[in-house]
C-alpha cells in the first residue's frame, strides 16, 4: 500500500523527478549550474527536496524548456530579480512575465547562446504529442520483447 505524502513533506530525488517530469540527472546538473538550487542532503549525499525547492525547480524547468531561456539567461534573471521572480514568471504571473520580458529585451542573449524556440501552433503541438505517444508505445513493445531475454540471462 502506497501512502500519499502531504504537500509539505520532503521528496527524494526520484519523487521530485517524477513530480516535475524531469530526469534525475537533469536535477543534479541544474544543481551545478544554479547556486540557488540547494536540496537538503543527508548522510551519503541523499537529496531531499522541500516544497520550495520543487517550486524553484518547476520555475527553472518552465523558463528553460517552455519559455526558451538559456542557462545563462536564468542565472541572470536570478541575479537581477531573485528566486521569487523566477517562480512567478514560470507560473505565468503577468507582472513578473512583463518584467522578465523587458529584462530579456534589454539584455539579449550573447551570440553563442541558443535563440528562443518559436512557439508551436496548437496543431503542431497535437501532432508532436501523437508522435510521442507512438514512440512510447513502440518503446513498450521493445521492452516487452526484450524482457524474456533479460530474465533468461
Helices and strands as residue ranges (DSSP letters): E 11-12, H 13-20, H 24-33, E 40-41, G 43-45, E 47-49, H 51-61, I 62-66, H 71-90, H 94-106, H 122-152
